C-alpha cells in the first residue's frame, strides 16, 4: 500500500491533492447537514424570541422564509440574519406584535397545506 501511495503522490500530486480536498469538503458538508437535521428535529415549533432571525423560525416551523419576511414587513434587501427584535425596532412596533404576525403567518401557511 505504501508503495502505491508514494507512487501516486510522485506521479499525480495535483490529482491526489484535489481528491483529498474534495473528500474533506464532502465530509464537512455531511457533518453540517447531520448536525442541522439533529438540531432541528428536536427544536420544532420553538417559542419565539427576539434574537431569532426569520430563517431560524422558518426552519423551526417548517414554513417558507419569504412568506414570514413578508408577513412582518421585512424589506427584501434587509440583511439575511435580521432578528425579530431588530425588525420591531426598525418598525417602531412592540416585539410581541411582530411575534404575533409571525404566528399568524405560520397558522395561515399550515391551514393552506
N, C-alpha and C positions, 0 to 999 in steps of 0.2 A: 504494500500500500504506500509506503513511504517513497519508494522509487517512482511510483506512478504520480504521486502528488508533486514531488520535486520536478519531475519531467513536465507535468502540466504547467507548473509555475515558470519553468525555464522557457517553454515554448509558447505559452498562451497567458502571459501575465495579465494583459488587459481583460481578456475574456473571463479569467478566474476571478479577478477583482470585481468585475461587473456582476458576476454570478453571486459572489458573497454579499456584495452590497444589496442586490435585489432580494436576496434571502433575508437579510437583516431588516430591510424595509417592510417586506411582507409579514415577517414575524411581529414587528411593531404594530402594523395595522390590524392584524388579527388580535393582538393583545388589547389594543384600544377598543376594538369592536366588542370583544368579550367583556371588558370592564363596563362599557356603556350598557350592554344588554343586562348584565348582572345588576348594575345600579338602578336602572330604570324599571326593572322587573319588581323591585321592592319599593320603589318610590312612585307609585301610581296615585294620581289624584291627590297630591300633597297639598296641604293647606297653603294658601298664597301668602307671600311675604314680600316686603318692599324691595329686597335685594334681588328678587328673581327677574331675569330677563324673559322676554316673550318666547325665545327659543326653548328655554328650560321648561316653561309652562306648556309649550306645545308638545314637548316630549312626554311630560308627566301626564297630561290629559289626553294625549293622542289626538290632537286637533291641529289643523294647518296653522302655521305661524303667521302667514299673511292674513288669515281671517281674524286672528287675535289682534294683530297690529292694527288692522282696520277698525276693529271694534273699539279700541281705546284711542283712536285718532292719532296713532303714531305715524309721522310722515315717512314716505318710502325712503328718503335719503337719511333717515336717522341712523346713528351707529347701531351695529348689529346687537351689541350686548347692553342696550339701554335698559336699566332696571325699571320696575314699576314705580318706585319712589321718584326716580328722575322724571318719568313721564308725568306723574302727578305734580311735581314741582314745576315742570315746563308749562303745564296747562293751568296751573293755579287751582287745582282741584284737590280734595282730600284723597288720600291713598285708598280709603275704603270705597270711594266711588269708582276709582279705576279698577279695583279688585272686583267690584260688583259687575262692571262692564265685561270683564274677562269671564266671570262665571256665567253671565247671561249668554255670551257668545258660545261658550262651551256647551251649555244646555241646548241652545238652538242648533248647533252643529250635530250634537248627538241625536236630537229629535229628527233631524233631516236624514240621518243614516237609517 
